[in-house]
Amino acid sequence: MSSGKVPRARTVRSRLAVVLAVLAALLVPGVGAAPQAAAAGPAFRFVDVPVAPGVVLKANVFVPAGADAAHRAPVVVLPASWSMPQIEYVAQAKQLAENGYIALSYTARGFWLSGGEIGVAGPDDVADVSRMIDWALANTPADPARIGTVGVSYGAGLGLLAAGHDPRIKTVAALSGWADLVDSIYAGQTQHIQSAAGLAVAGYVTGRPSDEFGQFLVDFLTTANVPELIAWANVRSPATYLDRINANGPAVMLANAWGDSIFPPNQLAEFYEKLTVPKRLEFRPGDHATPEIPGLAGLPNDTWANTRAWLDHHLKGVDNGIDRQPPVQIKPRIEGGYEGYADWADLTGSRLNLRLGDNGWSRTGPLAPSAGTGWTTPIGTNIDSGANGGVIFLTNLVEEYLRIPPMVSVPLLPRAVAAVWQSDRLASESQVRGTTSLHVTVNPSASAGTFVAYLYDVDSLGVGKLVTHMPYTFFGKQAGRPFAADLDLLATAYDVPAGHRLALVIDTVDPLYIEQNPAFSTLAFGSPSADPSWISVPLR
């Protein structure tokens, strides 16, 4: 017998539907008004798009005025970000429609009111992008020869993946997305705990994660079934389908933040270099999706302005000059305007190569071109020295808007748990551009462990501002037997003032990551005469 009570989930979803309708009415003039009162402009409506038996995705569509069977319009599909509903893009979709595009936004499978389960950009999610294109071609005056995708975060990754599976897609703008999911969540063989936890919580709060997603989280957090985890992530990596993307030939625009704590810059730059299609790469200060947020609110925004110009040129043939700009556009952290480069490798004009020297009695070793070898510096593990990459979103938001990066007092770092090397004062400003590389010999007291390398800009008071960093985790080593570790720190664009020093700090704990150091273990860093330890800093 029915109790007469409406299930709570259904009630929540019904209320959400009302909220979405109200928001759309507020954001899009004319929605909900009588036809005769509607202002001239794009037509807007909510739609349900069936993509599989029993699975319906919630969407909304703008159709520009004047578009019909005789005057077909280019179509842009906008998959929503992780845990976001389809109205995320309503401000930008409206602008696109006012500029002559059909703009179809949808809530990804498994989130909010859309059906199905969260598959984390799995095959069904990628196929959904193509099914949205099918729907647009069947239900709107969309031009089948002019199809593009635009997305932020999850939507960016889905658009890139779809471009490797659907040759109808002619243009992609991937904003704050990923190319290599393994390198994003497992760089340096180290689990990025804060980013993974944030995505997991948002997924469980706003959607219905699949059993496969749950198993991934268990394996990720416990470092279990690593080969299976990597295989799972590779299926969801656009880099896996690079050859297909190049063969299909879409024009690809990639835009991310230097401090993206979910999808860091290195993997995207490497992907960009291997693309042979018309392409553009942009990096700006900020964290995950923060450069795009003002544009989502309808405010003037460089990222979205360039996205619209990219679409206009490649889908509408507009001669707006974006194809004549240097394809790599970066904005340095802290200070400085945009810089253009012909390719990613052109960011680095020279390299400052410095050896790590003996820490000696001061426990601060030199960073110098001819520092000596034959020394070792041991540190304890499992204690945070104070040097760290900060907190996801918050730290890089502070840097983006207040120009304050993570800072430490280098002289006060506890040398028992942090190894420190410092250069002489720099004679002139050093514009760090690209990827810093570190080669160091490590002697562990256990077979597994983690360390994190940080590069700081140090002023005359000893205050260090974080330039870049990277974790490194190892397994299966022989205790007491040294090995060489090579790691590329996160790519960046940072100007170190004249008179400042560079400092390299290595410790073993960072709140951003899961560390694998056993209790009471130690790590000793050294520089054998046959294989000196060094750091190579890229300069403009």
N, C-alpha and C positions, 0 to 999 in steps of 0.2 A: 504494500500500500504506500502511495506517495505521501510524504510528510508535508508537501506543499512548499518546502523550502527550495530556493534556487541555489545550486551549488556555488560556493564562494568564488571559484575560478571564473565561472560564467558571469557572475555579478561584476567582478573586477574588470573583465574584458568588455562588458557592456558599458560600464562607466567610462572605460578608456575610449571606447568608440565615440561617446558623447564629447569627451575632452578633445579628441582629435578634430572632430567636426567644429567645435567652438574655436580651437586654435586656427584652423584653416580659414574660418569665417573672419577672424581678426586679421590674419596675415594676408589673405587674398581677397581684395575688394570684389564684391559681386557674388561670392559664394553664399548660397542660401537665399539670395534675393530672387524676386519674381523675374521671369525672363525679360519682360518689358522694361524692368528697372536696371537690368545689368548694364554696366559700363562697357563700352567697346574695348576689346582687348582679348587676350587669350581665354579660351573656354577651359574650365577646371572641373574635374569630377573625381570622386573616389571610385575605385573599381576593385573587383575581386578577380584574380587571375588564377584559374586552375592550372596546376603544373604537373600533377600526377594524381592517380586515383585517391581521393580523400584528402588531397593537399591543395589548399587554396592560399595564395599569397595576397596580402593586402597591399594595395598600391594606390597611387593617384597620378593623374595625367593632365598636363597642360597641352592644349592644341592651339597653335597661333591663329589669329584671325586671318581669314582668307585661304587657309589651307583646305584643299578638297581633292577629289580624285583627279582633277585636271591640274592642280597646283600642289604637288606633293612636297612635303617638308622633310628636312633631315630630322632624324630621331636620335635622342640621347637617352640611354638607359642609366639610371642612377641607383645602384644597390645601396641600401642603408648601411651605416656603420654598425659595428658590433654593439648589440643591445639597444640600438636606436630604432624608432619607428620611421615610416616613410616620410613623414612631414619634416624630417631633418633638413631636407633640401628645398623646402617650399620657396624660400626667398630666391635662391639661385635658379631653381627651375622656372619660376615666374619670369626672371630676367631672360633666361634662355628663350622662353616662349615669346616674349615681347620682341626678341631678336629673330624670330622665325623658326624656332625649333619646336618639335614635339618633345616634351620632357616627361619621361615615365619613371617615377620613383617607386621603390617597393621595399617593404620590410622583409628582410631575409628569412628564409625558412627557419622555423623553430623559435622565432622571437615574437613577443607581443601577440598580436592577433593573427599573425600568419601561421599556417598549419605546418605539420611535420616536426622534426627534431633538429637541434643544432648539430650540424655535421662538420663544422669548422672548415669551411671551404672545400668540402669533399666533392666527389663527382656529382652528386645530386645538386649541390649548391651551384656548381659551375654550369650544369645543364639548365638551371633555372634562369640564368642570364639569357641563354638562347631562347628559352620558352617565353621570356618577356619580349624579346625581339619578335618572335612569332605572333604574339598577341598584338603588338603594336602594328605590325604589317596587316593583320587581319581586321583590326578594329579602329584604326586611325588612318588618315591620309599620309602615312609614312613612306618615304622614298627608300626602297630596298637597296639602293646603291650608295646611300649616305647614312651610315649607322655608326654611332659612337657610344662609348661608355665613359662615365665620370663617377668617381667614388672617393670617399675618404675612409682610410683605415681598412676595415673589413671589405667595404665596397670597392676600394682601390685594388686589393688583392683579387677579388672576384672578377673585376674587369680585366686585369692582366691575364688571369687564368683563362677566362673565356676567350681572349684574343688568340690563345694558343689552340683553341678547340673549334672556334667558329670563324671561318674566313669572311663572313659578312661584315664583321667589325672592322671598320676602316680607321678609326681613331680611338685612342685611349688616353685619358688623363687620370693617373693614379696618384692620389694625394695622401701622404702619410701612410703608404702601403708597404708591402714587403715583396721581396723577390726570392729570398731563401729563408724559409721558415726555420730550418735547422740552425742557421747562423744567427737568426734573430733571437731565438729562445734558449740557445745552447752554445753561444759563442765562447770560445776557449774551453769547450767541454764543461761549461759551468752553467748550472740552472739559474735562470733569471727569476728569482722567486717573487719579487714584488710585482713585476709585470704579469706573470702567469697567475698569481693570486687575484690581481685586479680583474683580469679577463674572466677567471672562473667565477668570482662572486657576481660580476655583472651578468654573466650568462645564466647562472642559476636563479638570479632575482628576476630577470626579464624574459626568460624563455624556458625551453624544455631541452636540456642537453641530452644527447644520445648516450647509450651505454658505451659506445666507442670513445666518446669524449671523456666520459668518466674514467675509463681505463687508461686513457692517455694521461690524465692528471695524476693518477696513482703511480704510473710508471715514471712520470717526470719527477714527481716529488720524492720518490724513493730510489731514484737512479736504477730502476729495474728495467729489464728487457730493452736495453738501449738500442740494439740493432733494429728491433721492431719499431721503437719510437722514431728513429731516424727515417725509416722507410715510410712510416705514417706521415711524417712531416714533408718528406720529399714529394709525395703525391700532391701535396697542397702548396708546393713552391712553384711560382712561375718560371724560375730558373730551370726547372726540370723540363719545361716545354719551350726552351729558348729557340731551338731549331724550328719548331712549329710556328712560333711567333714571327721569326724572321722570314719563314716561307710565306706566311699569310700576308705579311707586309703592312700592318697597321702603323700609323704614325703614333708614337708613344711619348707622352710627357710624364715625367716622374718628378714629384716635388715632396721633399721631406724636411724635417728639422734636424739640425746638428745634434741636438740633445734628445732625439727620440728614444725614450727609454723602453719602448716595446719593439720597434723596428729600427735598429741603429743604422748609421749611414754606410758602413763598409759594404754590406751585402748588396745594397742598392747601387752603389757606385760600380761594383764589379759586374753586376748585371747590365748596367748601362753601357759599359765598355764593350760588351759582347753583342749588343744589339746592332744589327745592320740595317734597320729600318730608319725612316725619318724619326729623329729623337731629340729630346730636350731633357735636361737635368737641372733641378733647382734645389739649393739648400739654403735654409734661413735659420736664424736663432729660434730657440723654443724647444718644446717637447712634443710628444705624440699628438698630432692633430691641432696643436695650439695655433699654428700659423693660419689655419683655415677657419677657425671658429668665428672671428669677426665677420667673415663673408657669409657664413651660414646664418648669421643674424641680419644679413642684408646690408652690412656696413661696407664701405670701400675697402678693398683687400687686394694686394698684389697677386697672391696665388690665384684667386678666382678670376681676376682680370686677365691674367696670362692664360688661364684655362679657356676662357671664352675666346680669346684671340687664337689659341691653338685650334679650337673647334672651327672657328670661322674660316681659318685658312685651309684646313684639311677636309672639312665637310662642305663648305660653301664656296671655296675658291677665292676668298677675299685676299687681296694683296695688301696685307696690313704690316708687312715687314718682319713678322716674327720668324720667318724662315731665314732671314738675313742677319738676325742677331747671333752672337756666339751661342752655341747650343747649351753650353754649361754656364749657368748663372748662379752665383753664390753671393750671400751677404754674410760678412764675418760676424762672429759673436762679439758682443759688448759694443763695439763702435765700427763705423765704416759703412759706405754705400755698396751698391751692387758691383760685382766684378764679373766680366765675361771671359770665357775661355773656349778655345776651339775643341778641346777634349778634356776629360778628367785628368789625364796625366800631365796636362799643361799647368795645373795648379802649382806643381812643384818645379821650381827652376833650379834649385840646388839642394844639397842636404848638409846639415851640420852633424858631423859624425864625432861622437864623444865616447871615450872609454870610461868604464867604471873603475875607480881607484880604491885603494885601501882605506877603510874607515878609520883605522888607527885609534889613538886615545880619545879623539874628539867625537868618535862615532858618526862623523859626517865625512864621507869619502868625496874625493874630487870627481867631477865630470870634466874630462879634458882630453884633447886629441892624443896625448901621449902618456896617459895615466899608467902606472905600473901594474904588473900582474903578480900572481903567486900568493894572493891573499884570500881569506874567507871571512864572512860576516854572518854569524848565526842569529836567528831571532826565534822567539817563542810564537806559538800559534794560539788560535781561539780567543784572542783578545783584540778588540777594535782599537787601533792606535788613535783614532780620531780622523784619519785620512779616509775619505769615502766619497762615493759618487752622488750622495744625497738621497733624496726621496723622489720616486717617480712623480711626474707632473709638477709638484710643488717647487722643487729645486730649479728646474729649467724655466718654469714660469717666472720665478723671481729674477732669474738672469735675463729672460726675454724682455721684461717690462721695467725692471729696476736696475739692470746692468750689474747685478751682483752674482757672480758665480760661487760655487762652493769654495770655502776658504779654511785654511788651517794655519797655525803658527808653526812653521817648520822647525825652529830651534827647540820648541817645547814638545815635539813628537817623542813619545817614549821609545828610546832606542832598543829596549829589551824586546819590543814586539814590532819594530819598524826599522828597516834598513834605509839609510838616507845617503844620497849623493847630490852634490851641488856644484854648479859651474862657477866660473869667474863672472864678474859683471859683464854684461853685453855692451859692446862699444856703440852699437846702433840698434835701432828698432829691428826686431826679428818677426817677420810675418809668417807664422806657421800656417802652411797650406797643404793639406793632404793627410797621409797616414804615417805616423811615427812607428818605427820598428825597434824592438828590443831583443837582444840576444844575451842570455845570461846562463851561467852554470849553476845548477841547483843540486844540493846534497841533502836528501830527505832522511829523516829518522824513521819514516814509515813508508809503506808501499804506495800510499795514496795521499793526496793533499791538494791544497788550493793556495794560491797567492794572487794578489791584485797589485798591478803596477800603475802608478799615478805620475803624471808629469805636471809640475806646478810652475807658475810664473811668480817669482819671489821678489818682493820689494825690499827697500833698505831696512825696514823694520822686521823682516823675516816673515811677513804675512804672505802665504802662498795662495794664489788663485788657480783653481783647477783648469788645466788646459785640455787634458784628455786622460783616459785610463782604459784598462782592460783586465778582466780576470783570466786566470789560467788554472786549470785543474788537470791533474795527472792520476793515472791508475796503473797498477801492475809494475811499478818500479822496484828496484832492489834497495832496501834500506841500507844507508851508508855508502851507496855507490852514486857518484855525481852523474848528472846527465845535462845535456844542453837543452834549454827551452827557448823557443822563438815565438814571439807573439807580435801581432800588429795591433796597436792601440786604435781607439775609435778615431776615424777621420774627423778633422776639424779645420776651422779657419779662425785663428786667434792671433792678435798682435801683441807681442811682448815688448814693452817700452825699453828704450836704451837705459842702461844703468841697472836694470833688473838682472836677476839670475834665473837659470833653469834648475829645478830640483827634481830628481827621481826618487820616489818613495815607494817601497814595497812592503806591504803587510799582508795579513792572512784573513781578515774579516771585513766584509762590507755588507750593510743591510740590504743591498740590491740583489745579493746572490746567496745561493746555498754553498757553503764551504764543506770540504771533505777531509779536514784535518783531524786525525784522531786526538783524543785527550793527551796532553803532556808531550805532544810531538814537537819537533823543531824543524826548521828549514835553514840551511846554510847556503849563502850565495857567495860565489867566488869567481875568480878570473884566472884560469890556468894560463901559463905562458904560451902553451901550444894553441889555445883557443880563447883569446881575450873576450871579456864581456863588454858589450857596447850598446849605445842607443843612437839611432839615426833619426834626426828631426827634419822634416821636410820644410823648406823655406821657399817663399815665392820668388 
